[in-house]
Amino acid sequence: MHKQVQHDVFYTALDKSRLPRHLSSMTTERKAPICWLTDMDGVLVHEEHALPGAADFIARLIEKQRHFLVLTNNSIFTPRDLAARLLRAGLHVPEGAIWTSALATADFLKHQKPGGSAYVIGEAGLTTALHEVGYTLTDHDADYVIVGETRTLSFSAITTAIRLIGKGARFIATNPDATSPSQDGPLPATGSVAAMIAKATGAQPYFVGKPNPMMFRSAMNRIDARSESTVMIGDRMDTDVVAGIEAGLETILVLTGSTKADQVSRFPFRPSRILDSIADVIPLV
């Protein structure tokens, strides 16, 4: 039997005028969902294999002509790379339907300081996204130091980042994830590298990716979505669900990834629905 929780019941006894704006927006009347955001790992794929129902879910979105984006905090790969990875798993996701923390970071900086410069610790997904919004990559007098996930970290790069921040560069990181999964075990990720630089400089980075709801809002802007008719599907309470709630979205937790059913009650917030897998979401589209 599928578990299902409606978030409105937690707030009916509260004075909505006293709720923070991002929570009070949850109590507005929702419309039938026409836009969909979904996490990738743990929802659609697991270790390079499509999860049951994922292909049919994507096909239903396309059949119904729903606007949708597949989201990931991974900033290493470009959308083209990720589309190819999903295709190998049997999922036909258009390149333009993928939104990464690297793209969200580039979008954020484009509006904060158009045509700026940055020193980047990261891979092609991040550097390509920054180039596409008109940013110049430099190791001298950079406006920003930007840290993303990388597999080629060096002592020299860390040193340069620390010195630039000391000279006034602002500190941005694509996401706070301390580790990322691999077949051989966890790997150090963006949050771990950012922590080293923060410790050395005393400067705390601004994290753009999940659980910052800004990533969802930038994704929604990409597909002209409105919060009252958009659904977020994720497998983690502490990133996908909380960010979705703070962005004013309906949220669905699927139990094929990080958060298990017996862990949900530990959190002070609840998803709109808890379902076993993405296969159970298909009838809702």
C-alpha angles and dihedrals in degrees: 000000000000117000116226131183126185113211095211093075091067092061107035091096093050130089099249092205089066096051120102110263094252091054098041088055088063091065095058117106110276124224128217106285115258100160127054134197119188135180115235112214113058092014107052102009141020121194094341094312125109114243118235111280096016096110092047091048093054090045091052092051091052093043091052091043092236119166109240144162131200108221131205135171088213108112098180099086134055119234088256090056092048093046088055091048091051091046090056086055090052098259117127103207117161115238090239091057094066122092120186133186086249091059091045090051092050091048090050093050093045088063096038098050115358114212094010131152132244143185106222132203101189148076138274095290091063101037092047092050091051093048090051092058092049101262123152117222114219143151093214127076093341120183090218142020107214123193123196134161113298141175095199105058115163136188088237092057092049090049093051091049092050093049094047092051088049088056092052108275112147117242121236130169126190094225141344099239107138094198139015126210127251135169089259096047138278122338126204108261141187097297092055094051091045090051091057092052092044091052092051097045105029087230118126117216125234107237113213101183130072131346085034104091087215088083090058093045092051089049091051091051088053092060098030091246128164122217096233092059101036129095128202119205119196145151099221127072094198096055116013100035100039092046090047091051092048090050089054096247133140105253132210122193115202119198099222096093142034105331117064126204095254091053098058095081091060091071124081091225134054136214119240090244138009114208133174097238147338087275088071091055095060096083089055094060 
